[in-house]
Amino acid sequence: MSNRNSQANKQAARERMRAERERQAKKDKIRRQLIVGTSIVAVLGIAAGIGVAVTKMNSSNGSDSASADGWQSGPKKKKFVAPANTSGKNGTDIIIGKKDAKKTVEVFEDPRCPVCATFEQSTGEKVRKEMEDGKYKLSFTIGTFIDDGIPGSGSKNALSALGAAVNVSPEAFLDYKKALFSPDNHPSEQDDAFGKDSRLIEIAQEVPALKDNASFKKALKNGTYDPWALKMSAKFQGVKDISGTPSFKLNGTKMLAPGGDPRSPITTPEAFDYAYKKADKK
């Protein structure tokens, strides 16, 4: 009897301990959830604060650094002006080459795109020479989607600067685009260096037609071609079968790198030749 009572007491003690452990485990779980929840709220609050700070910082920098939201230099929306040497709706067609060239290679780029820089450095001269020889015209459609994916204004600001360059001449446009994409000048994708007018003007000094060019500098600082840049960006967004840069079309047929994967960029002279010949057969 005494034995049975002792066993019963031990069993009861074990049950009480088990119940106590379960209660403690529940308390610990609730405490952990509260700590995690509070931490998330704190992180979101900090992120929101940083976002507000960045927006305010950008908007307070004036014409030298435009904010990602509502990008336009200056307090008022500017009058739309299309650059000289452009055509089409809103002047968003930049077509360069001999008039009698029967073929047109469409080029789709984003000024902040690192792969576009790779293409320009490896293949840009070849493509330009073939255009100058009359093999084809070049048509440029320039997007600014990287500004949205990696917040900034460098793509839009550089596009506005390219508008100021093509206003000087088609050759100035090509030379300036080459300078922007050069190894010494092109920033990493995360770096919004092109958001600063001062940096774009500095790079322009490498282009003979733009060096100390007062009209180019004034157009960039005043944001003369900011509205045009937004129109060009909208045109890029409206091209349904182009999802990345650099991309190319030959007389409307998309050029594909070896392997045929539309997601694979064309980055070498060999890949460009292959894609051109393939598209030319269609």
C-alpha positions as CSV (number, residue, x, y, z in Angstrom):
1,M,0.0,0.0,0.0
2,S,2.7,2.3,1.0
3,N,4.6,1.3,-2.2
4,R,1.6,2.1,-4.3
5,N,1.1,5.5,-2.7
6,S,4.8,6.3,-3.2
7,Q,4.5,5.3,-6.9
8,A,1.3,7.4,-7.3
9,N,3.0,10.3,-5.7
10,K,6.0,10.0,-8.0
11,Q,3.7,9.8,-11.0
12,A,1.8,12.8,-9.9
13,A,5.0,14.7,-9.4
14,R,6.2,13.8,-12.9
15,E,2.8,15.0,-14.3
16,R,3.1,18.3,-12.5
17,M,6.7,18.7,-13.8
18,R,5.6,17.9,-17.4
19,A,2.7,20.3,-17.2
20,E,5.0,23.0,-15.8
21,R,7.5,22.4,-18.7
22,E,4.7,22.7,-21.2
23,R,3.5,26.0,-19.7
24,Q,7.0,27.3,-19.7
25,A,7.5,26.3,-23.3
26,K,4.4,28.1,-24.3
27,K,5.5,31.3,-22.4
28,D,8.9,31.1,-24.1
29,K,7.3,30.7,-27.6
30,I,5.0,33.7,-27.0
31,R,8.0,35.7,-25.8
32,R,10.1,34.8,-28.9
33,Q,7.2,35.8,-31.2
34,L,6.8,39.1,-29.4
35,I,10.6,39.8,-29.8
36,V,10.6,38.9,-33.5
37,G,7.4,40.9,-34.2
38,T,8.9,44.0,-32.4
39,S,12.1,43.6,-34.3
40,I,10.3,43.5,-37.7
41,V,8.3,46.6,-36.8
42,A,11.5,48.3,-35.8
43,V,13.3,47.3,-39.0
44,L,10.4,48.5,-41.1
45,G,10.3,51.7,-39.3
46,I,14.0,52.3,-39.8
47,A,13.7,51.4,-43.5
48,A,10.8,53.8,-43.9
49,G,12.9,56.5,-42.2
50,I,15.8,55.8,-44.5
51,G,13.5,56.0,-47.5
52,V,12.2,59.3,-46.4
53,A,15.7,60.6,-45.7
54,V,16.9,59.5,-49.1
55,T,14.0,61.1,-50.9
56,K,14.5,64.3,-49.0
57,M,18.2,64.3,-49.6
58,N,17.8,63.7,-53.3
59,S,15.1,66.4,-53.7
60,S,17.2,68.9,-51.8
61,N,20.2,68.4,-54.0
62,G,18.8,70.5,-56.8
63,S,19.7,69.9,-60.4
64,D,22.8,68.0,-59.6
65,S,21.0,65.0,-58.3
66,A,17.4,64.3,-59.2
67,S,15.1,62.1,-57.0
68,A,13.8,58.8,-58.3
69,D,10.2,59.9,-57.7
70,G,8.9,62.5,-60.1
71,W,12.3,63.0,-61.7
72,Q,12.6,66.5,-63.1
73,S,15.2,69.1,-62.3
74,G,13.8,72.3,-60.9
75,P,10.5,73.1,-59.2
76,K,8.3,73.2,-62.2
77,K,7.5,70.7,-64.9
78,K,9.4,71.7,-68.0
79,K,8.1,72.4,-71.5
80,F,8.6,69.4,-73.8
81,V,11.4,69.9,-76.3
82,A,12.6,67.2,-78.8
83,P,16.3,67.2,-79.6
84,A,17.5,68.0,-83.1
85,N,18.4,65.0,-85.3
86,T,15.5,62.9,-84.0
87,S,12.3,62.0,-85.7
88,G,9.0,60.2,-85.1
89,K,6.4,60.7,-82.3
90,N,7.8,63.0,-79.6
91,G,11.2,62.8,-81.3
92,T,11.9,59.4,-79.8
93,D,13.3,57.9,-83.0
94,I,17.1,58.2,-83.1
95,I,18.1,56.7,-86.5
96,I,21.7,57.1,-87.7
97,G,23.3,55.9,-90.9
98,K,23.2,56.2,-94.7
99,K,19.7,56.9,-96.0
100,D,20.0,54.2,-98.7
101,A,20.8,51.5,-96.2
102,K,18.0,49.0,-96.6
103,K,18.4,47.3,-93.3
104,T,18.0,48.7,-89.8
105,V,19.4,47.3,-86.6
106,E,17.4,48.4,-83.6
107,V,19.4,48.8,-80.4
108,F,17.8,48.7,-76.9
109,E,19.9,49.9,-74.0
110,D,19.8,51.4,-70.5
111,P,22.6,53.8,-69.6
112,R,23.2,52.1,-66.2
113,C,23.2,48.6,-67.7
114,P,26.6,46.9,-67.1
115,V,26.0,44.3,-69.9
116,C,25.4,47.2,-72.3
117,A,28.8,48.6,-71.3
118,T,30.3,45.2,-72.0
119,F,28.8,45.1,-75.4
120,E,29.9,48.7,-76.2
121,Q,33.4,48.0,-75.2
122,S,33.7,44.7,-77.2
123,T,31.5,45.3,-80.2
124,G,30.5,48.9,-80.4
125,E,33.2,50.0,-82.8
126,K,32.4,47.1,-85.1
127,V,28.7,47.9,-85.2
128,R,29.5,51.6,-85.8
129,K,31.8,50.8,-88.7
130,E,29.3,48.5,-90.4
131,M,26.7,51.3,-90.0
132,E,29.1,53.9,-91.5
133,D,29.9,51.4,-94.4
134,G,26.1,51.3,-95.2
135,K,25.5,47.7,-94.1
136,Y,22.6,48.9,-92.0
137,K,21.2,51.9,-90.2
138,L,21.1,52.0,-86.4
139,S,18.0,52.9,-84.5
140,F,18.3,53.5,-80.7
141,T,15.6,53.0,-78.1
142,I,16.8,53.7,-74.6
143,G,15.1,52.6,-71.4
144,T,15.5,53.6,-67.7
145,F,14.1,50.5,-66.0
146,I,17.2,50.2,-63.7
147,D,16.3,53.4,-62.0
148,D,13.1,51.6,-60.8
149,G,14.8,48.3,-59.9
150,I,17.8,49.9,-58.1
151,P,16.4,53.3,-57.0
152,G,18.1,56.3,-58.5
153,S,17.9,58.6,-61.4
154,G,21.1,57.8,-63.3
155,S,19.5,56.2,-66.3
156,K,17.0,59.0,-66.8
157,N,19.6,61.7,-66.2
158,A,22.1,60.1,-68.6
159,L,19.3,59.7,-71.2
160,S,18.5,63.4,-70.9
161,A,22.3,64.0,-71.5
162,L,22.2,61.8,-74.5
163,G,19.3,63.9,-75.8
164,A,21.5,67.0,-75.4
165,A,24.3,65.2,-77.2
166,V,22.1,64.1,-80.2
167,N,20.9,67.7,-80.4
168,V,24.5,68.7,-81.2
169,S,24.9,65.9,-83.8
170,P,24.4,62.1,-84.3
171,E,28.2,61.7,-84.1
172,A,28.3,63.4,-80.7
173,F,25.5,61.1,-79.5
174,L,27.5,58.0,-80.6
175,D,30.8,59.3,-79.1
176,Y,29.1,60.3,-75.9
177,K,27.3,57.0,-75.5
178,K,30.7,55.3,-76.0
179,A,32.3,57.5,-73.4
180,L,29.5,56.7,-70.9
181,F,29.9,53.0,-71.4
182,S,33.7,53.0,-71.3
183,P,35.6,51.0,-68.6
184,D,36.8,54.2,-66.9
185,N,33.5,55.9,-66.8
186,H,30.7,53.3,-66.4
187,P,29.8,52.8,-62.7
188,S,28.6,49.6,-61.2
189,E,24.9,48.9,-61.5
190,Q,24.4,49.8,-57.8
191,D,26.2,53.2,-58.2
192,D,23.9,56.0,-59.3
193,A,26.8,58.2,-60.4
194,F,25.0,59.2,-63.6
195,G,22.4,60.9,-61.4
196,K,24.8,63.8,-61.0
197,D,25.0,66.4,-63.8
198,S,28.6,67.2,-62.8
199,R,29.7,63.7,-63.6
200,L,27.9,63.6,-66.9
201,I,29.5,67.0,-67.8
202,E,32.9,65.7,-66.8
203,I,32.6,62.7,-69.1
204,A,31.4,64.9,-71.9
205,Q,34.9,66.6,-71.9
206,E,36.2,63.4,-73.6
207,V,34.0,64.0,-76.6
208,P,35.4,66.7,-79.0
209,A,32.0,68.0,-80.0
210,L,30.8,68.3,-76.4
211,K,34.0,69.6,-74.7
212,D,33.4,73.0,-73.3
213,N,30.1,73.0,-75.2
214,A,28.0,75.7,-73.5
215,S,24.7,74.7,-75.1
216,F,25.2,71.0,-74.1
217,K,26.1,72.0,-70.5
218,K,23.1,74.4,-70.2
219,A,20.7,71.8,-71.6
220,L,21.9,69.3,-69.1
221,K,21.8,71.6,-66.1
222,N,18.4,73.1,-67.0
223,G,17.0,69.6,-67.7
224,T,15.9,70.7,-71.2
225,Y,15.5,67.2,-72.4
226,D,14.2,65.6,-69.2
227,P,10.6,65.4,-70.5
228,W,11.9,63.9,-73.8
229,A,13.9,61.3,-71.8
230,L,10.7,60.2,-70.1
231,K,8.9,59.9,-73.5
232,M,11.8,57.8,-74.7
233,S,11.7,55.6,-71.6
234,A,7.9,55.1,-72.1
235,K,8.6,54.1,-75.7
236,F,11.1,51.5,-74.5
237,Q,8.5,50.1,-72.0
238,G,6.0,49.8,-74.7
239,V,8.1,47.3,-76.7
240,K,6.5,44.0,-75.7
241,D,9.1,41.5,-76.8
242,I,12.1,43.3,-75.2
243,S,12.6,42.4,-71.6
244,G,16.3,43.2,-71.0
245,T,19.3,45.1,-72.3
246,P,21.2,45.1,-74.5
247,S,18.7,43.7,-77.0
248,F,18.7,44.0,-80.8
249,K,16.3,43.6,-83.8
250,L,17.0,43.4,-87.5
251,N,14.2,44.9,-89.6
252,G,11.8,44.0,-86.7
253,T,13.1,40.5,-86.1
254,K,14.6,39.9,-82.7
255,M,18.2,38.9,-82.8
256,L,19.1,36.0,-80.5
257,A,22.5,34.9,-79.2
258,P,23.8,31.4,-80.0
259,G,21.5,28.9,-78.3
260,G,18.4,30.9,-79.1
261,D,17.6,31.8,-75.5
262,P,16.0,35.3,-75.5
263,R,17.3,35.8,-72.0
264,S,21.0,35.4,-73.1
265,P,22.5,38.8,-73.9
266,I,24.7,39.4,-77.0
267,T,28.0,40.7,-75.7
268,T,30.7,39.7,-78.3
269,P,31.3,40.5,-82.0
270,E,31.0,36.7,-82.8
271,A,27.6,36.5,-81.0
272,F,26.4,39.7,-82.8
273,D,27.4,38.3,-86.2
274,Y,25.7,35.0,-85.5
275,A,22.5,36.8,-84.3
276,Y,22.5,39.1,-87.3
277,K,22.9,36.3,-89.9
278,K,20.2,34.3,-88.2
279,A,17.7,37.2,-88.2
280,D,18.6,38.1,-91.7
281,K,17.4,34.7,-93.0
282,K,13.9,35.2,-91.7
